Amino acid sequence: MKNITLSAEENLIEQARQAARVQHKTLNQLFREWLADLASRQNNTSEYKALMRDIRQSGATAGRKFSREEMNER
């Protein structure tokens, strides 16, 4: 595991430590979770963009235009 050094306002660090205590975790644990989530979201965004590019390149269409009502149906 690699170490990094961060800097932040003292009151922000204390608030983050308090949030960690409330969750019965260390600040380090919360940071690792945040970092993993950030990396995952970036990965998901890249995968989504690749999927949309593949769909466009394949020429896939819905076969017709949908009305506003159809597009907003739930």
Secondary structure, DSSP 8 states (H G I E B T S, - for coil): ---------HHHHHHHHHHHHHTT--HHHHHHHHHHHHHHHHHHHHHHHHHHHHHHHHT---SS---HHHHH--
